[in-house]
Amino acid sequence: MQKPVEKIMPQEDLRKMQLIQLDILVEFDRVCRKNNIRYIMEGGTLLGAVRHKAFIPWDDDIDVRMLRDDYEKFCEIADKELAGNVYFQNCRNDKNYPWIYSKLRMNGTRAVRLGQEKMGMRDGVFIDVFPCDGIPDDPQLLKKHSRQAMICRKILYARAARYSADTRVKRAFWRIVSLIPKSVAYKNARKLTKQYTEQNCSRIGCIGWHESFDVIGFEKRYFTELTELEFEGHMFLAPKDWDGFLRATYGDDYMTPPPPDKRGARSPLSDYDLG
């Protein structure tokens, strides 16, 4: 069986995909403001807003974060409130969708992540919506919490890795892990989110994601003290202390672009159709 390869996207297609993602973000923002739901731009999206007032030229995705209460409120109203061209996707409405966070996808498009071709979930150009929860302050509890969250992620990741792993041994390992029911991972993830909440913790992280800064977490104020920043001619919500958030994410030198060889796609695709 031939292994899927990345489909290199010409710059004009990348820009077209960025503008589709922007349309999704505009609709997400409209629904959130209408219903008094907080969110923040984060990652490369926030960095793009600060450094370029637009997408980082080579960036290929949009990320937003929400505190758990805001996220659950958004999940409840998304299907009713979102415009018909935007599809809200998570593990509750797509049985083949494996992640603990959600996506908003544009109907009439196709975007298949490299290595996820056989997962069977609905695809399309997307933005990621990450729910964030409290994480323990005690170092030992934090270590245990991070390990439990990692196990949940690996159980869910196994559905993709059993096909995309680069050796027979790894594929066999992930095939065994994939036999663990997804319900086990979801149950334990929900337990973690209820054990440590934004109300009883001083720092916030995302158990559904694996970036190193999520293990350490962010100060709660980044999610509650907000401002607006320009991004592609629109105003979106961001941490009031966006400088502190970006330093916590990327380090003090975040305004310096990476060298050209580090500017590749973060979300490589094996197939796409921009409609």
C-alpha positions in Angstrom: 0.0 0.0 0.0 1.4 3.4 -1.0 1.9 5.7 1.9 0.2 9.1 1.5 2.4 12.1 0.9 2.0 15.8 1.6 0.2 17.7 -1.2 2.3 20.8 -1.5 0.0 23.9 -1.6 0.9 26.7 -3.9 1.0 30.1 -2.3 -2.2 31.2 -4.0 -4.0 28.1 -2.6 -2.6 28.8 0.8 -4.0 32.3 0.7 -7.3 31.1 -0.5 -7.4 28.6 2.4 -6.5 31.3 4.9 -9.4 33.4 3.7 -11.8 30.5 4.1 -10.5 30.1 7.6 -11.0 33.8 8.2 -14.6 33.5 7.1 -15.1 30.7 9.7 -13.4 32.8 12.4 -15.7 35.8 11.6 -18.7 33.6 12.0 -17.4 32.1 15.2 -16.8 35.5 16.6 -20.3 36.7 15.6 -21.9 33.8 17.5 -19.7 34.3 20.5 -20.4 38.0 20.8 -24.1 37.5 20.3 -24.2 35.1 23.2 -21.6 36.7 25.5 -19.1 33.9 25.1 -15.4 34.6 25.7 -12.6 33.2 23.7 -9.0 34.3 22.8 -6.9 34.0 19.6 -3.9 32.0 20.4 -0.7 30.4 18.9 0.2 31.5 15.5 -3.2 33.3 15.1 -2.4 35.6 18.0 1.2 36.0 16.9 0.0 36.9 13.4 -2.4 39.5 14.8 0.5 41.1 16.8 3.3 40.8 14.3 1.5 41.2 11.0 -2.1 42.2 11.8 -2.9 39.3 9.6 -2.0 35.7 9.0 1.7 34.8 9.4 2.4 34.5 5.6 3.2 30.8 5.8 0.7 29.8 8.5 -2.0 27.3 7.5 -4.4 27.3 10.5 -6.4 29.3 13.0 -6.6 28.4 16.7 -8.8 29.8 19.4 -9.1 28.9 23.1 -12.0 29.1 25.5 -12.5 28.4 29.2 -14.5 25.2 29.8 -17.7 27.0 30.8 -17.6 29.2 27.7 -16.7 26.2 25.5 -19.7 24.1 26.8 -22.0 27.0 26.2 -20.7 27.3 22.7 -21.2 23.6 22.1 -24.8 23.8 23.2 -25.7 26.6 20.8 -23.4 26.0 17.8 -25.7 23.9 15.6 -28.5 26.4 16.1 -26.5 29.7 15.8 -23.9 29.0 13.2 -24.6 29.9 9.6 -25.3 27.0 7.3 -22.0 27.1 5.5 -20.1 26.3 8.8 -20.2 22.9 10.4 -19.4 22.4 14.1 -17.6 19.1 14.7 -16.6 17.2 17.8 -16.8 13.7 19.2 -20.4 14.1 20.1 -21.8 14.6 16.6 -19.2 12.7 14.5 -18.5 9.2 15.8 -15.2 9.0 13.8 -13.9 12.3 15.1 -11.4 11.3 17.9 -10.1 14.5 19.5 -11.1 16.1 22.9 -11.3 19.5 21.3 -13.6 20.7 18.5 -13.3 22.1 14.9 -15.4 24.4 12.8 -15.3 23.4 9.1 -16.4 25.1 6.0 -19.0 23.0 4.0 -18.2 22.4 0.4 -14.4 22.1 1.0 -12.1 19.3 1.6 -8.9 19.2 3.7 -7.4 15.8 4.8 -4.6 15.9 7.3 -1.6 13.9 6.3 -1.8 10.5 8.2 -5.6 10.8 8.9 -6.9 9.5 5.5 -8.6 6.4 6.9 -10.2 7.8 10.0 -13.6 8.2 8.3 -14.4 11.6 9.9 -16.0 14.4 8.0 -13.3 16.7 6.6 -13.1 20.3 5.2 -11.1 23.5 5.8 -11.2 24.1 9.5 -10.3 26.1 12.6 -9.5 24.5 15.9 -11.4 25.4 19.1 -9.6 24.3 22.3 -11.4 24.0 25.6 -9.2 24.9 28.6 -9.4 23.7 32.2 -7.7 24.3 35.5 -4.5 22.4 36.1 -3.0 21.6 39.6 -0.5 23.9 41.2 1.3 21.1 43.1 4.3 19.9 41.0 3.6 16.2 41.8 -0.1 16.4 41.1 0.7 18.3 37.9 3.0 15.6 36.7 0.3 13.0 37.4 -2.4 15.1 35.7 -0.2 15.6 32.6 0.5 11.9 32.4 -3.1 11.0 32.6 -4.0 13.5 29.9 -1.3 12.2 27.7 -2.6 8.7 28.0 -6.1 9.9 26.9 -4.6 11.6 23.9 -2.6 8.6 22.9 -5.6 6.3 23.0 -7.4 8.6 20.6 -4.3 9.3 18.5 -3.9 5.5 17.9 -6.8 5.6 15.4 -4.6 7.6 13.1 -1.2 6.2 14.1 -2.1 2.6 13.3 -2.1 3.6 9.6 0.5 6.3 9.5 3.3 5.0 11.7 6.5 4.6 9.8 7.5 1.1 10.9 5.7 -2.3 11.1 6.4 -2.5 14.9 5.0 0.9 15.5 1.9 0.2 13.5 1.4 -3.0 15.4 1.7 -1.2 18.7 -0.8 1.5 17.8 -3.2 -1.1 16.4 -3.2 -2.7 19.9 -3.7 0.6 21.6 -6.5 1.4 19.2 -8.5 -1.6 20.6 -9.0 0.4 23.8 -12.5 1.9 23.4 -12.5 5.7 22.8 -15.1 5.9 25.6 -12.4 5.0 28.1 -10.3 8.1 27.0 -13.4 10.4 27.0 -14.5 9.2 30.4 -11.1 9.8 32.0 -10.7 13.1 30.2 -14.1 14.3 31.6 -12.9 13.2 35.0 -9.8 15.4 34.7 -11.8 18.4 33.6 -14.1 18.1 36.6 -11.3 17.4 39.1 -9.4 20.6 38.2 -11.5 23.6 37.1 -11.0 27.2 36.4 -12.6 28.0 39.7 -10.3 26.0 41.9 -7.0 26.5 40.1 -4.7 29.5 39.4 -3.4 28.2 36.0 -5.2 27.0 32.9 -4.2 24.3 30.4 -5.7 22.2 27.6 -5.6 18.5 28.3 -6.6 17.7 24.7 -3.5 19.2 23.3 0.2 18.4 23.7 2.2 21.6 23.5 4.7 22.0 26.3 3.1 25.3 27.5 -0.1 23.4 28.2 1.7 21.2 30.7 2.8 24.3 32.6 -0.3 26.2 31.9 -1.2 29.8 31.6 -2.3 32.4 34.2 -6.1 32.6 34.4 -6.1 36.3 33.7 -5.2 35.7 30.0 -8.7 34.2 29.6 -10.7 36.7 31.6 -9.0 40.1 31.0 -9.5 40.6 27.3 -8.9 43.2 24.6 -9.4 43.3 20.8 -6.7 43.0 18.2 -6.8 43.5 14.4 -6.5 40.4 12.3 -7.0 40.6 8.5 -9.1 43.7 8.8 -11.4 42.4 11.6 -11.2 42.8 15.3 -11.1 39.6 17.4 -10.7 38.9 21.1 -7.2 38.4 22.6 -5.6 38.4 26.1 -5.3 42.0 27.3 -1.7 41.1 28.2 -1.0 39.6 24.8 2.7 40.2 25.2 2.8 38.1 28.4 0.8 35.3 26.7 3.1 35.2 23.6 6.2 35.2 25.8 4.8 32.3 27.7 4.1 30.5 24.4 7.1 31.3 22.3 9.7 33.0 24.5 10.9 36.6 24.7 12.0 36.7 21.0 8.6 36.0 19.5 8.7 39.1 17.2 11.6 37.6 15.3 10.4 35.4 12.4 12.0 31.9 12.2 14.6 31.1 9.5 13.1 30.2 6.1 13.7 26.4 6.6 11.4 26.5 9.7 8.4 28.1 7.9 6.7 25.0 6.6 3.1 23.9 7.1 2.0 23.1 10.7 -0.9 21.0 9.4 0.3 19.2 6.2 -2.5 17.9 4.0 -2.5 14.9 1.7 -5.5 16.1 -0.2 -7.6 19.3 -0.4 -10.3 21.0 -2.4 -11.0 24.7 -1.7 -14.4 24.7 -3.4 
